[in-house]
Amino acid sequence: MKAHYIQHVPFEGLGSIESWLRGRGDKITSTRPYESADFPDLSEFELLVVMGGPMSVNEETENHWLCGEKQFIRDAIAADKLVLGICLGAQLIASALGASVSRGEHKEIGWFPIKGIKRSTVTGFAFPDDLDVFHWHGDTFELPESAIRLAASEACVNQAFQVGRNIIGLQFHLETTPRSARQIISNCRDELVPSRYVQTEPELLSVSDSKYDVINVAMSDLLTYLVGKR
């Protein structure tokens, strides 16, 4: 399979997604809009992964490439590509599909649980009842039209959504590894102003590797579901 990802800042890469793709022998290409906003032809990939970043989807003046990226995401969705968005990436998918993105009631940074939404009539990816995941966000999205909510947390009701069979957005980070966590802390530690849903740097750095293993397995399960037999 051919996978393409969009990376918005140098310190937020694919994390555990890269090892999953390479383990399958998939071809990986990328666009880094902060260097060059040249997006590939839709024929050049089957899976699009849109990564996180500290900017807002609404900062189109400051980050002029956002308009082009949203259109690229819309085009990929219209072409029936597999699309996965993480944090800013999920917000970009929501915005591209006409949903609003705004400042959340709470900034959420650190390890906090999400709860999977159980449903009997609509099928979608199933998160567990409780899963501690890595968060780093201040904005939140409304659900796009026809989307189903997959997960919620105490601080943020819309933590994950799915549109159809092949589009999933995650507000949180399942791809985070110890190395990528240290990178985002190093670059964004000014955001670590302790509050109810913001942990301190020592708290973030004291987490055992086993917690990362759990979320990386959850990411593997999600990717296996999304990609299916491709």
Rosetta blueprint (number, residue, H / E / L):
1 M L
2 K E
3 A E
4 H E
5 Y E
6 I E
7 Q L
8 H L
9 V L
10 P L
11 F L
12 E L
13 G L
14 L L
15 G L
16 S H
17 I H
18 E H
19 S H
20 W H
21 L H
22 R H
23 G H
24 R H
25 G L
26 D L
27 K E
28 I E
29 T E
30 S E
31 T E
32 R L
33 P L
34 Y L
35 E L
36 S L
37 A L
38 D L
39 F L
40 P L
41 D L
42 L H
43 S H
44 E H
45 F L
46 E L
47 L E
48 L E
49 V E
50 V E
51 M L
52 G L
53 G L
54 P L
55 M L
56 S L
57 V L
58 N L
59 E L
60 E L
61 T L
62 E L
63 N L
64 H L
65 W H
66 L H
67 C H
68 G H
69 E H
70 K H
71 Q H
72 F H
73 I H
74 R H
75 D H
76 A H
77 I H
78 A H
79 A L
80 D L
81 K L
82 L E
83 V E
84 L E
85 G E
86 I E
87 C L
88 L H
89 G H
90 A H
91 Q H
92 L H
93 I H
94 A H
95 S H
96 A H
97 L L
98 G L
99 A L
100 S L
101 V E
102 S E
103 R E
104 G E
105 E E
106 H E
107 K E
108 E E
109 I E
110 G E
111 W E
112 F E
113 P E
114 I E
115 K E
116 G E
117 I L
118 K L
119 R L
120 S L
121 T L
122 V L
123 T L
124 G L
125 F L
126 A L
127 F L
128 P L
129 D L
130 D L
131 L E
132 D E
133 V E
134 F E
135 H E
136 W E
137 H E
138 G E
139 D E
140 T E
141 F E
142 E L
143 L L
144 P L
145 E L
146 S L
147 A L
148 I E
149 R E
150 L E
151 A E
152 A E
153 S L
154 E L
155 A L
156 C L
157 V L
158 N L
159 Q L
160 A E
161 F E
162 Q E
163 V E
164 G L
165 R L
166 N L
167 I E
168 I E
169 G E
170 L E
171 Q L
172 F L
173 H E
174 L L
175 E L
176 T L
177 T L
178 P H
179 R H
180 S H
181 A H
182 R H
183 Q H
184 I H
185 I H
186 S H
187 N H
188 C H
189 R H
190 D H
191 E H
192 L L
193 V L
194 P L
195 S E
196 R L
197 Y L
198 V E
199 Q L
200 T L
201 E H
202 P H
203 E H
204 L H
205 L H
206 S L
207 V L
208 S L
209 D H
210 S H
211 K H
212 Y H
213 D H
214 V H
215 I H
216 N H
217 V H
218 A H
219 M H
220 S H
221 D H
222 L H
223 L H
224 T H
225 Y H
226 L H
227 V H
228 G L
229 K L
230 R L
